[in-house]
Amino acid sequence: MDTLLRLKQVLEATKLSKTGLYQMIRLGAFPRQRRLAGGRSVCWNSRDVQEWIASRPLAHPNISEAQSGSEKQVIRTRTRL
């Protein structure tokens, strides 16, 4: 069974603003939320959110150089849009 994520959790996981998230939903670029019983609360399927995150292109690689003896090693870290 998939976990349900609340708005705060989705915003933390995606690094989107609330406005940006809802704009992407309107454009069909982000999974739609689901209403919980009572009608005011919404949630997202964690699998849908994780698949969306995994599908995002890299914004730009952060490159940092680390010294290892006399050779330099380039370490690339991923940054999502």
Residue pairs with C-beta under 8 A, 6 or more apart in sequence:
2 45
2 46
2 47
3 45
3 46
4 34
4 36
4 43
4 44
4 45
4 46
5 13
5 43
5 44
5 45
5 46
5 49
6 41
6 42
6 43
7 18
7 21
7 33
7 42
10 16
10 21
10 44
10 49
11 17
11 18
11 21
13 49
13 50
13 53
14 21
14 49
14 52
14 53
14 80
15 80
16 24
21 30
24 30
25 31
25 32
25 33
30 52
31 44
31 45
31 48
31 49
31 52
33 42
33 43
33 44
34 42
34 43
34 44
34 45
35 41
35 42
36 42
36 43
53 80
56 80
56 81
57 81
58 78
58 79
58 80
58 81
59 79
59 80
59 81
60 79
61 76
61 77
61 78
61 79
62 76
62 77
62 79
63 74
63 75
63 76
64 74
64 75
64 77
65 72
65 73
65 74
65 75
66 72
66 73
66 75
67 73
